[in-house]
């Protein structure tokens, strides 16, 4: 199967190839990962996701295509201008474009589709910006503060698995270009005014993330291939939607959730 812009996110592509987003979904809930792969579950189309898509489209030069697909959601029909919620995006874009180093990192080959092999499985990647000497991924996010997640405080990189993304991108790109390239995040925040930052995730951190993928991928691949039944996490949106009550919960069990 040859990947292109039309089929990159298709069900057939997701069945054949692993991607970072698919791995992270399986890592959250195997049942949810299978449901998404088979078209039974679709991630909610949140406002935050659309705002991020708007920023991506600007820097990748695909704004015309986005407006063609999602115009009524983005553009005011009467004025032809972006709707109010996208004004902050435009201001954030202007802020980023004022910074020479930030814009230097945003210049390069945009969203090339590449495939490769990792831990015995086929993977696909689509980096935001690929330079001859570095990989850059654009993030539009609330801020760069740490987060309290899973009972501990984490950097936003650990909380959202950007180190997993960096490891996969680095490995697959190296197979295609023959060079081991460093991985960077180009961050624009949703603060007013927007903050901007270029962050290097070191190789030791990416290798550590790679060990997580190496450990779990064989199990997830068996689930994906239908060899074993997927495990339900019991608390994600898919599990809540498809939950069947099998027994009564005792009060004492609620104490264990504290």
Helices and strands as residue ranges (DSSP letters): H 11-16, H 20-28, H 30-37, H 47-60, H 63-74, H 84-97, H 100-105, E 109-118, E 121-130, E 134-141, E 147-149, E 152-154, H 156-160, H 162-177, E 182-189, E 196-201, H 203-224, H 237-241, H 251-255
